[in-house]
Amino acid sequence: MKSIDAVKQSDAKEWVIRMSEKGFTFQTISNFKRSLKAAFYTAIEDDCIRKNPFNFALDTVIEDDRERKAALTPKQEESLLAFMEQDTVYRKYRILLGTGLRISEFCGLTTALDFKKRQINVDHQLLRDADIGYYIETPKTKNGIRQIPMNEEVY
């Protein structure tokens, strides 16, 4: 319970240690720290403080206990693809693997398929809002608008 201009980096690091001792995971603490760091940068821009007390590497204070993600082995990948081909629910999502489409882009596909050029034109996506339901929206960034070539399997 300090005013923002009284928070020091040692206070921020002490907060990290307390969060860890309370049982919060490294990733959860990292997410909270990211939000706090952004808030303190706003305070810098508003000339409330000179330095950001949350500007430090988290793994210098607590151990990064996250498990490394492992890619599927070729056998696991083959097994997954075989399952997807046989399953009536997941068969249609196999296209995601061959195109890199996001699920919202895939669900929003309408007339964006150019079979002559073997190309998928991504210029919108299907989104859902709790209040208004499903709606079509353009991608968030201009990089989201793109043409994806169809390989033989996707075609």
C-alpha positions as CSV (number, residue, x, y, z in Angstrom):
1,M,0.0,0.0,0.0
2,K,2.3,2.7,-1.3
3,S,1.8,5.6,-3.6
4,I,3.1,4.9,-7.1
5,D,6.1,7.2,-6.7
6,A,7.3,5.4,-3.6
7,V,7.5,1.9,-5.2
8,K,11.1,0.8,-5.7
9,Q,12.5,-2.1,-7.7
10,S,13.2,-3.9,-4.5
11,D,9.5,-3.6,-3.6
12,A,8.6,-5.1,-7.0
13,K,11.0,-8.0,-6.5
14,E,9.7,-8.6,-3.0
15,W,6.2,-8.7,-4.5
16,V,7.3,-11.4,-7.0
17,I,8.8,-13.5,-4.2
18,R,5.6,-13.2,-2.1
19,M,3.5,-14.3,-5.1
20,S,5.7,-17.3,-5.6
21,E,5.5,-18.2,-1.9
22,K,1.7,-18.0,-2.1
23,G,1.8,-20.7,-4.8
24,F,1.4,-18.7,-8.0
25,T,3.1,-20.2,-11.0
26,F,5.9,-18.4,-12.9
27,Q,3.7,-17.8,-15.9
28,T,0.9,-16.3,-13.8
29,I,3.4,-14.0,-12.0
30,S,4.8,-13.1,-15.4
31,N,1.4,-12.1,-16.7
32,F,0.7,-9.9,-13.6
33,K,4.2,-8.3,-13.8
34,R,3.6,-7.5,-17.5
35,S,0.4,-5.6,-16.6
36,L,2.1,-3.8,-13.7
37,K,5.1,-2.9,-15.9
38,A,2.7,-1.3,-18.5
39,A,0.9,0.6,-15.8
40,F,4.2,2.0,-14.5
41,Y,5.3,3.0,-18.0
42,T,2.1,5.1,-18.2
43,A,3.2,6.7,-14.9
44,I,6.5,7.5,-16.5
45,E,4.8,9.1,-19.5
46,D,2.7,11.1,-17.2
47,D,5.8,12.3,-15.3
48,C,4.7,10.7,-12.1
49,I,7.9,8.6,-11.8
50,R,11.3,8.5,-13.5
51,K,12.0,4.7,-13.6
52,N,9.9,1.6,-13.9
53,P,10.4,-0.6,-10.8
54,F,9.0,-3.6,-12.8
55,N,11.7,-3.4,-15.5
56,F,13.7,-6.5,-14.6
57,A,13.9,-10.1,-15.8
58,L,11.6,-12.3,-13.7
59,D,13.9,-15.3,-13.9
60,T,16.5,-13.2,-12.0
61,V,14.2,-13.3,-8.9
62,I,12.4,-16.6,-9.1
63,E,13.1,-19.9,-11.0
64,D,11.4,-20.4,-14.3
65,D,9.6,-23.6,-13.6
66,R,7.7,-23.8,-16.8
67,E,8.0,-27.1,-18.7
68,R,9.4,-26.8,-22.2
69,K,6.9,-27.5,-24.9
70,A,7.8,-30.6,-27.0
71,A,6.9,-31.1,-30.6
72,L,5.0,-34.2,-31.7
73,T,7.2,-37.1,-32.7
74,P,6.7,-38.2,-36.3
75,K,4.8,-41.3,-35.0
76,Q,2.5,-39.1,-32.8
77,E,1.9,-36.7,-35.7
78,E,1.0,-39.6,-38.0
79,S,-1.4,-41.0,-35.3
80,L,-3.1,-37.6,-34.9
81,L,-3.6,-37.2,-38.6
82,A,-4.9,-40.7,-39.0
83,F,-7.4,-40.0,-36.2
84,M,-8.5,-36.7,-37.8
85,E,-9.1,-38.4,-41.1
86,Q,-11.3,-41.0,-39.6
87,D,-13.2,-38.8,-37.1
88,T,-16.3,-37.1,-38.4
89,V,-15.9,-34.1,-36.1
90,Y,-12.2,-33.3,-36.5
91,R,-11.8,-34.3,-40.2
92,K,-12.9,-30.8,-41.4
93,Y,-10.3,-29.1,-39.2
94,R,-7.4,-30.9,-41.0
95,I,-7.3,-27.9,-43.4
96,L,-6.0,-25.8,-40.5
97,L,-2.8,-27.8,-40.5
98,G,-2.2,-27.3,-44.2
99,T,-3.0,-23.6,-44.3
100,G,-2.1,-22.1,-41.0
101,L,-5.5,-20.5,-40.8
102,R,-6.8,-19.4,-37.4
103,I,-10.1,-21.1,-36.4
104,S,-12.0,-17.8,-36.7
105,E,-10.6,-17.3,-40.2
106,F,-11.5,-20.9,-41.2
107,C,-15.1,-20.5,-39.8
108,G,-15.5,-17.3,-41.7
109,L,-14.6,-18.7,-45.1
110,T,-17.3,-18.0,-47.6
111,T,-16.4,-17.0,-51.2
112,A,-12.7,-16.5,-50.4
113,L,-11.7,-19.7,-52.1
114,D,-10.1,-19.3,-55.5
115,F,-9.8,-22.8,-56.9
116,K,-8.5,-21.6,-60.3
117,K,-5.5,-19.9,-58.6
118,R,-5.5,-22.5,-55.8
119,Q,-5.5,-19.6,-53.3
120,I,-7.4,-18.7,-50.1
121,N,-8.1,-15.0,-49.7
122,V,-8.2,-14.1,-46.0
123,D,-9.9,-10.8,-45.6
124,H,-12.4,-11.4,-42.8
125,Q,-13.1,-13.7,-39.9
126,L,-16.0,-15.0,-37.9
127,L,-16.1,-13.7,-34.3
128,R,-18.6,-14.2,-31.5
129,D,-19.7,-11.7,-28.9
130,A,-21.7,-12.7,-25.8
131,D,-24.1,-9.8,-26.4
132,I,-24.5,-9.6,-30.2
133,G,-23.7,-13.2,-31.2
134,Y,-21.7,-14.1,-34.3
135,Y,-20.5,-11.4,-36.7
136,I,-18.0,-11.0,-39.5
137,E,-15.0,-8.6,-38.9
138,T,-11.9,-7.7,-40.8
139,P,-8.6,-8.9,-39.3
140,K,-7.1,-6.9,-36.5
141,T,-4.0,-5.9,-38.5
142,K,-3.3,-5.4,-42.2
143,N,-0.9,-8.4,-42.0
144,G,-4.0,-10.5,-41.2
145,I,-5.2,-9.8,-44.8
146,R,-3.3,-12.3,-46.9
147,Q,-3.4,-14.9,-49.7
148,I,-2.7,-18.5,-48.7
149,P,-1.7,-20.9,-51.4
150,M,-3.4,-24.3,-51.5
151,N,-1.1,-27.2,-51.6
152,E,-2.3,-30.4,-53.2
153,E,-3.7,-31.8,-50.0
154,V,-5.6,-28.6,-49.1
155,Y,-6.9,-28.3,-52.7
